[in-house]
Amino acid sequence: MGTWCHDSKREVPRLYKILDELYYDYENFEIIGLTKNKKGYFQDYATFGITNTPTFIFYRGDIEIGRIIEKPVGTLESHIQNILKGKL
């Protein structure tokens, strides 16, 4: 995400609201702030292949199962649901 990014300002709070409603265990949650050049402030995150912010990446174990880039297709809830069901 980028604190400077209007899409991040809109979508990140929505994601938190959804996760809070689900009583999500934030132990497996990481948020990374990027510069406008999509570089990490303290670390190199190039391996994630982030080109736009926000980018929400979902994993099952160590395997990426999907991502939402900038804004979801449809609602954020339905896009997350489709990723978790393996429909995307």
Helices and strands as residue ranges (DSSP letters): H 6-21, G 26-28, G 46-48, E 55-60, E 63-69, H 76-85
